[in-house]
Amino acid sequence: MLDKVKFALRIQNTMFDGEVQDIIDACLLDLELSGVNTTSKTEDDKLITRSIVLYAKSEFGLANTDSEKYKLSYEALKRHLTLSEEYTK
């Protein structure tokens, strides 16, 4: 997952790996706290992956002028997942 998120963030080095991994972990915890079952999903799950990418794009970078846009997209997708029987516990 780290490589997918780094690619989406246009990061080509390992300097920010710790920070990006923390963002991935925080997103998964946020989804779990909202009732989304992420533990049974694989890295190939497109909706979970998209959620993580949107979350990361909203959280990464100090001069991120699009962070609010990505945050709103993440929240909308999270709501969709919480309403789905396939993704809830």
Backbone as CSV, one residue per row, in Angstrom:
resi,resn,N_x,N_y,N_z,CA_x,CA_y,CA_z,C_x,C_y,C_z
1,MET,0.831,-1.195,0.000,0.000,0.000,0.000,0.874,1.256,0.000
2,LEU,1.995,1.193,0.686,2.885,2.348,0.766,3.295,2.816,-0.632
3,ASP,3.664,1.883,-1.495,4.094,2.257,-2.845,2.952,2.890,-3.645
4,LYS,1.747,2.381,-3.491,0.595,2.950,-4.198,0.330,4.382,-3.751
5,VAL,0.401,4.612,-2.458,0.132,5.949,-1.935,1.260,6.907,-2.322
6,LYS,2.505,6.451,-2.240,3.621,7.302,-2.658,3.490,7.676,-4.131
7,PHE,3.071,6.749,-4.964,2.873,7.034,-6.374,1.795,8.101,-6.554
8,ALA,0.693,7.967,-5.826,-0.399,8.940,-5.911,0.034,10.319,-5.426
9,LEU,0.938,10.352,-4.464,1.444,11.623,-3.935,2.622,12.157,-4.738
10,ARG,3.038,11.414,-5.753,4.171,11.790,-6.612,5.485,11.847,-5.841
11,ILE,5.649,10.894,-4.918,6.883,10.797,-4.133,7.734,9.688,-4.727
12,GLN,8.989,10.007,-5.040,9.871,9.030,-5.671,11.077,8.657,-4.808
13,ASN,11.062,9.051,-3.550,12.169,8.697,-2.665,11.603,8.083,-1.387
14,THR,12.478,7.737,-0.479,12.050,7.091,0.769,12.049,8.051,1.960
15,MET,12.338,9.312,1.704,12.489,10.292,2.785,11.225,10.421,3.647
16,PHE,10.052,10.284,3.038,8.799,10.493,3.756,8.042,9.194,4.049
17,ASP,8.709,8.051,3.904,8.027,6.764,4.085,7.357,6.642,5.447
18,GLY,8.021,7.072,6.485,7.440,6.981,7.836,6.182,7.809,7.957
19,GLU,6.223,9.022,7.459,5.062,9.905,7.525,3.908,9.367,6.685
20,VAL,4.222,8.881,5.491,3.172,8.337,4.619,2.565,7.083,5.246
21,GLN,3.386,6.235,5.843,2.847,5.033,6.501,1.957,5.408,7.681
22,ASP,2.339,6.430,8.429,1.497,6.909,9.528,0.143,7.400,9.011
23,ILE,0.141,8.067,7.877,-1.110,8.539,7.273,-1.972,7.365,6.849
24,ILE,-1.365,6.355,6.250,-2.104,5.141,5.846,-2.727,4.488,7.073
25,ASP,-1.938,4.330,8.125,-2.432,3.702,9.355,-3.558,4.519,9.982
26,ALA,-3.420,5.840,9.974,-4.466,6.703,10.536,-5.754,6.580,9.735
27,CYS,-5.648,6.495,8.438,-6.835,6.334,7.603,-7.540,5.023,7.908
28,LEU,-6.783,3.949,7.991,-7.395,2.649,8.296,-8.080,2.669,9.658
29,LEU,-7.460,3.316,10.632,-8.084,3.434,11.951,-9.348,4.288,11.885
30,ASP,-9.324,5.363,11.120,-10.506,6.207,10.966,-11.646,5.417,10.318
31,LEU,-11.326,4.639,9.304,-12.359,3.812,8.670,-12.920,2.785,9.654
32,GLU,-12.025,2.142,10.406,-12.464,1.148,11.395,-13.355,1.785,12.459
33,LEU,-12.971,2.953,12.951,-13.783,3.647,13.957,-15.157,4.033,13.416
34,SER,-15.250,4.191,12.121,-16.526,4.534,11.482,-17.367,3.306,11.176
35,GLY,-16.816,2.125,11.464,-17.563,0.891,11.248,-17.216,0.148,9.974
36,VAL,-16.225,0.624,9.237,-15.818,-0.038,8.001,-14.835,-1.144,8.352
37,ASN,-15.103,-2.331,7.846,-14.240,-3.476,8.100,-13.105,-3.471,7.078
38,THR,-11.931,-3.056,7.497,-10.782,-3.024,6.599,-9.876,-4.242,6.786
39,THR,-10.052,-4.988,7.851,-9.145,-6.094,8.132,-9.337,-7.258,7.171
40,SER,-10.545,-7.452,6.664,-10.773,-8.569,5.756,-10.563,-8.169,4.306
41,LYS,-10.272,-6.897,4.076,-10.067,-6.421,2.711,-8.584,-6.526,2.350
42,THR,-8.336,-6.873,1.106,-6.959,-6.969,0.650,-6.506,-5.631,0.086
43,GLU,-5.242,-5.549,-0.191,-4.682,-4.337,-0.776,-5.270,-4.088,-2.165
44,ASP,-5.862,-5.108,-2.761,-6.430,-4.968,-4.096,-7.844,-4.399,-4.078
45,ASP,-8.397,-4.143,-2.909,-9.736,-3.571,-2.840,-9.687,-2.122,-3.308
46,LYS,-10.352,-1.849,-4.403,-10.260,-0.530,-5.041,-10.855,0.585,-4.188
47,LEU,-11.939,0.329,-3.471,-12.566,1.379,-2.671,-11.753,1.713,-1.421
48,ILE,-11.204,0.697,-0.782,-10.352,0.948,0.385,-9.084,1.675,-0.060
49,THR,-8.492,1.224,-1.150,-7.293,1.882,-1.671,-7.584,3.331,-2.024
50,ARG,-8.708,3.577,-2.681,-9.061,4.951,-3.051,-9.285,5.809,-1.811
51,SER,-9.887,5.224,-0.794,-10.085,5.944,0.467,-8.751,6.368,1.061
52,ILE,-7.812,5.462,1.076,-6.495,5.754,1.645,-5.791,6.835,0.834
53,VAL,-5.867,6.757,-0.486,-5.225,7.755,-1.338,-5.853,9.134,-1.113
54,LEU,-7.174,9.196,-1.073,-7.836,10.480,-0.833,-7.451,11.056,0.523
55,TYR,-7.436,10.197,1.539,-7.042,10.637,2.883,-5.612,11.168,2.863
56,ALA,-4.717,10.429,2.213,-3.315,10.842,2.160,-3.158,12.160,1.415
57,LYS,-3.892,12.320,0.318,-3.796,13.571,-0.433,-4.349,14.746,0.367
58,SER,-5.260,14.476,1.268,-5.795,15.559,2.094,-4.883,15.893,3.267
59,GLU,-4.042,14.962,3.683,-3.223,15.140,4.881,-1.754,15.450,4.617
60,PHE,-1.258,15.122,3.434,0.182,15.229,3.181,0.530,16.572,2.552
61,GLY,1.573,17.184,3.051,2.096,18.408,2.464,1.613,19.658,3.165
62,LEU,2.505,20.572,3.395,2.171,21.803,4.101,1.493,22.833,3.205
63,ALA,1.831,22.849,1.932,1.281,23.836,1.002,0.268,23.188,0.056
64,ASN,-0.542,22.317,0.599,-1.500,21.566,-0.208,-2.792,22.374,-0.358
65,THR,-2.920,23.068,-1.475,-4.090,23.925,-1.680,-5.356,23.130,-1.972
66,ASP,-5.216,21.847,-2.325,-6.377,21.009,-2.633,-6.783,20.097,-1.477
67,SER,-6.200,20.278,-0.318,-6.457,19.354,0.790,-7.934,19.284,1.168
68,GLU,-8.618,20.412,1.162,-10.040,20.417,1.532,-10.875,19.626,0.525
69,LYS,-10.555,19.750,-0.738,-11.253,19.009,-1.788,-11.084,17.495,-1.585
70,TYR,-9.856,17.070,-1.301,-9.601,15.654,-1.080,-10.254,15.170,0.212
71,LYS,-10.283,16.004,1.228,-10.919,15.639,2.501,-12.422,15.406,2.303
72,LEU,-13.059,16.285,1.550,-14.494,16.117,1.265,-14.754,14.850,0.461
73,SER,-13.891,14.547,-0.487,-14.039,13.318,-1.275,-13.860,12.086,-0.396
74,TYR,-12.865,12.138,0.492,-12.651,11.025,1.423,-13.867,10.815,2.315
75,GLU,-14.385,11.890,2.877,-15.544,11.781,3.769,-16.757,11.220,3.035
76,ALA,-16.957,11.614,1.788,-18.085,11.091,1.000,-17.915,9.601,0.746
77,LEU,-16.719,9.173,0.387,-16.480,7.748,0.149,-16.601,6.958,1.448
78,LYS,-16.128,7.527,2.552,-16.260,6.844,3.847,-17.733,6.646,4.207
79,ARG,-18.548,7.661,3.980,-19.994,7.521,4.238,-20.589,6.406,3.385
80,HIS,-20.198,6.355,2.141,-20.678,5.307,1.235,-20.302,3.918,1.769
81,LEU,-19.072,3.775,2.214,-18.615,2.489,2.741,-19.357,2.112,4.022
82,THR,-19.615,3.085,4.887,-20.311,2.782,6.141,-21.760,2.371,5.909
83,LEU,-22.323,2.729,4.781,-23.695,2.344,4.457,-23.796,1.020,3.722
84,SER,-22.667,0.455,3.351,-22.643,-0.783,2.590,-22.512,-1.993,3.514
85,GLU,-23.382,-2.957,3.349,-23.286,-4.191,4.143,-22.007,-4.953,3.838
86,GLU,-21.509,-4.820,2.638,-20.303,-5.523,2.242,-19.067,-5.021,2.996
87,TYR,-19.098,-3.771,3.432,-17.922,-3.170,4.070,-18.095,-2.939,5.571
88,THR,-19.237,-3.233,6.122,-19.401,-3.026,7.554,-19.362,-4.352,8.284
89,LYS,-19.080,-4.260,9.574,-18.940,-5.468,10.400,-20.271,-6.101,10.690
